[in-house]
Structures are given as structure tokens and as C-alpha cells.
Amino acid sequence: MRKIHQYTIMSAATTAQVAAITALTDPRAEEAVLAMVESYDVRRKLLVKGLNSIGLRTFEPRGAFYAFPDIRISGMTSDEFATMLLDEEHVACIPGPAFGAGGEATCACATRPRKVRSRKRWNGCSDL
């Protein structure tokens, strides 16, 4: 067991090393990264616009794939808001206090843009 433990913690796994080499040397890797960055940018803008359109003041984060809407206008705690959003809209978010914030929720934009646009109360988001 000691040998297994040592080999798993002493260095990066071989598969991770091969993946790193490919990421650093394959010209297609940069194209893939740029496409991913663009995709997350569209999602982030859509998420922020949607949250603002329903009255949840949200600033657009730079370089993040999540947003922190101010949910105090809802009159709910972060836990209540997260539960309601999951139960009624089938959207998962993390209550703000998990990140040290109060009166906020953490919403990630890791889903497809068309799924975000489909939220029935998010008006004005079809142009993204």
C-alpha cells in the first residue's frame, strides 16, 4: 500500500503529463481554448443580462464563469432562494454564504446558452 501511495502522490500521473505536453505543443489546443473562452463569454453575458432583466442586480464578472446576483430584493435568504430556484425553475445555484457573501447566490453559466434562454421569466435575452 505504501508503494501505491508514494507513486500516486510523488508526481503528476503519466496521463496528465501526456495531456499537458499535447496542450502545450498541439496547434489545435489553442484553437480549442479560444473557442471555450468565447463560449463562456457568451454564457456569462447571457446569465448576467438574464439576472438583471428579472431585477436581480448583477455585475458582469471578468474572467469567471459564474455571477453573484444580489437577491435581497427577493426577501429570501440565500438558502431559501437556492431551494426555490431549484424547486420551481430546475436551476441549481449555491447560496452566497458558501463563499463568505451574504444576500447573494452563486450562479454558474456552465450549461448551454439555449437552456439559459429558455427560462420563462428572462425577457430580452433572445438577442444573445
Secondary structure, DSSP 8 states (H G I E B T S, - for coil): -HHHHHHHHSS--HHHHHHHHHHHH-HHHHHHHHHHHHHHHHHHHHHHHHHHHTT------SS-SEE--B-GGGT--HHHHHHHHHHHH----EEGGGGT-SSBEEEE--S-HHHHHT-TT-TT-TT-
